[in-house]
Amino acid sequence: MTGTDDPEAPPPSAEGFVPDHPEVRAFWERARVHARFNVAPTYFGPTTLEVVPPPAWSFGSTPEQADALLALVLDGTKTATASAAEEYGEEPLPRPGQLGILLDGRGRPRALVETTAVEVVAFDRVDAEHARLEGEGDRSLAHWREVHERFFAETAGPGRGFEPSMPVVLERLRVVWAEPDGPGGR
């Protein structure tokens, strides 16, 4: 990952998040205030929450998917997500309490979310409740399996592929604050 202070730099995207992008920093400043993460006294200097924005990311593998899934999060339909465990490589898995900045399909920050629960299960062990919480399609387990099997097969790295027993990271999310539409919004 690389950072930049260039305000003319392109916004972050799913393909290459720029952690120090001015637009993400500005979003984080607004979100911190609205979420009241700035109310603790700072006797010992600035806290990490004041200095470092959380990771920024988007759903899906295309701008259209990112926008569609973000819309489901913003309207309260989507409160969970799933990813192939292998995507994390050596990176730690999400954990409850972790914050993230959701990006739209153009790479613009739209919502601050918090992970509320994480579970790793085999793909074929994902249950109907999780499928419903993901909020996609008809919210059925059959739809979830069809869409996610295709997605995992299409986005698997070299030498990897879809397996019904593959580990999947199930994550529950809550919106802490969302960027309003209008001035300063998108």
C-alpha positions in Angstrom: 0.0 0.0 0.0 1.1 3.5 -0.7 0.0 6.8 0.7 -0.3 10.2 -0.9 -1.1 13.8 0.2 -1.9 14.8 -3.4 -5.5 16.1 -3.5 -5.5 15.5 -7.2 -4.7 11.8 -6.7 -7.5 9.4 -7.7 -9.7 8.3 -4.8 -9.1 4.9 -3.2 -10.5 1.9 -4.9 -11.0 -1.8 -4.3 -8.0 -2.4 -6.6 -5.6 -0.1 -4.7 -6.6 1.7 -1.5 -4.6 4.7 -0.8 -4.6 5.0 3.0 -3.6 8.6 3.2 -5.9 9.9 0.5 -7.2 13.2 1.5 -10.8 12.2 0.8 -10.5 9.2 3.2 -8.9 11.4 5.8 -11.7 14.0 5.5 -14.3 11.3 5.7 -12.6 9.9 8.8 -12.5 13.3 10.5 -16.3 13.7 9.9 -17.1 10.1 11.0 -15.0 10.3 14.2 -17.0 13.4 15.3 -20.4 11.9 14.4 -19.6 8.6 16.0 -18.2 10.5 19.1 -14.8 8.9 18.9 -13.2 12.3 19.6 -14.7 12.9 23.1 -12.1 11.1 25.2 -9.6 13.5 27.0 -6.2 13.3 25.4 -3.9 13.8 28.4 -1.3 11.6 26.8 -1.5 13.0 23.3 -3.5 11.9 20.3 -4.9 8.4 20.3 -4.7 6.0 17.3 -8.3 6.8 16.5 -7.3 10.4 16.0 -4.4 9.8 13.8 -4.9 6.6 11.7 -8.1 6.0 9.7 -9.4 2.5 9.7 -8.9 0.3 6.6 -11.1 1.3 3.6 -12.6 -1.3 1.3 -15.5 -2.1 -0.9 -17.7 -5.1 -1.5 -17.6 -7.2 -4.7 -15.2 -7.2 -7.5 -16.7 -4.5 -9.8 -17.8 -0.9 -9.2 -21.4 -2.0 -9.9 -21.2 -4.7 -7.3 -19.7 -2.3 -4.8 -22.5 0.2 -5.3 -25.3 -2.4 -5.2 -24.0 -4.0 -2.0 -23.2 -0.7 -0.3 -26.8 0.4 -1.0 -28.0 -2.7 0.9 -25.8 -1.8 3.8 -27.0 1.8 3.8 -30.6 0.8 3.8 -30.1 -1.7 6.6 -30.7 -4.8 4.6 -27.1 -6.1 4.5 -25.7 -6.6 8.0 -23.3 -9.4 7.1 -20.7 -10.4 4.6 -18.6 -13.4 3.6 -15.1 -13.8 2.1 -12.9 -16.7 1.3 -10.5 -17.2 4.2 -7.6 -17.6 1.7 -8.0 -14.0 0.7 -6.5 -12.9 4.0 -3.2 -14.7 3.4 -0.9 -13.7 6.3 -3.2 -10.8 7.3 -5.2 -11.2 10.5 -8.9 -12.0 10.2 -11.4 -9.3 11.1 -12.3 -9.2 14.8 -15.3 -7.8 16.7 -14.9 -4.1 17.4 -12.8 -3.5 14.3 -13.8 -0.4 12.2 -13.7 -0.1 8.5 -14.6 2.5 5.9 -16.9 1.3 3.1 -16.2 2.7 -0.3 -18.6 3.0 -3.2 -17.9 1.8 -6.7 -15.9 5.0 -7.5 -13.7 4.4 -4.4 -15.3 7.2 -2.4 -15.8 6.7 1.4 -19.5 6.4 2.3 -19.9 4.6 5.6 -18.0 3.8 8.8 -18.8 0.2 9.9 -17.9 -1.9 12.9 -17.5 -5.7 12.8 -19.7 -7.2 15.5 -19.0 -10.9 15.1 -16.7 -13.1 13.1 -16.9 -16.9 12.4 -15.0 -19.2 10.1 -17.0 -22.1 8.7 -16.9 -24.3 5.6 -18.8 -22.9 2.6 -21.2 -25.8 2.8 -21.9 -25.1 6.5 -23.1 -21.5 6.0 -26.6 -21.3 7.3 -29.8 -19.7 6.2 -29.6 -17.0 8.9 -26.3 -15.8 7.5 -27.6 -15.8 4.0 -30.6 -13.7 5.1 -28.4 -11.2 6.9 -26.3 -10.7 3.8 -29.5 -9.3 2.2 -28.8 -10.2 -1.4 -31.3 -11.5 -4.0 -34.2 -13.3 -2.3 -32.1 -13.6 0.8 -32.3 -17.5 0.6 -29.5 -19.9 1.3 -29.9 -21.3 -2.2 -29.3 -17.9 -3.7 -26.4 -17.1 -1.4 -24.7 -20.4 -2.3 -25.2 -19.9 -6.1 -23.9 -16.3 -6.1 -21.0 -16.9 -3.7 -19.9 -20.1 -5.3 -19.6 -18.2 -8.6 -17.9 -15.3 -7.0 -15.4 -17.4 -5.1 -14.6 -19.4 -8.3 -14.1 -16.2 -10.4 -12.0 -14.4 -7.8 -9.8 -17.3 -6.6 -6.1 -16.7 -7.0 -3.9 -18.9 -9.2 -3.9 -22.5 -8.2 -7.0 -22.0 -6.1 -10.6 -22.6 -6.8 -14.0 -23.2 -5.3 -14.4 -26.1 -3.0 -17.6 -26.8 -0.9 -15.4 -27.4 2.1 -13.4 -24.2 1.7 -13.2 -22.0 4.8 -15.3 -18.9 4.6 -15.0 -15.9 7.0 -18.5 -14.8 8.0 -18.6 -11.3 9.4 -21.5 -9.3 10.9 -21.4 -5.5 10.6 -23.2 -2.5 11.8 -23.2 1.0 10.4 -21.7 3.4 12.9 -22.1 6.5 10.6 -22.9 7.0 7.0 -22.1 10.0 4.8 -25.3 11.9 4.1 -26.3 12.8 0.6 -26.0 16.5 -0.2 -23.1 18.9 0.5 -20.0 17.0 1.5 -21.9 13.7 0.7 -22.0 11.9 -2.6 
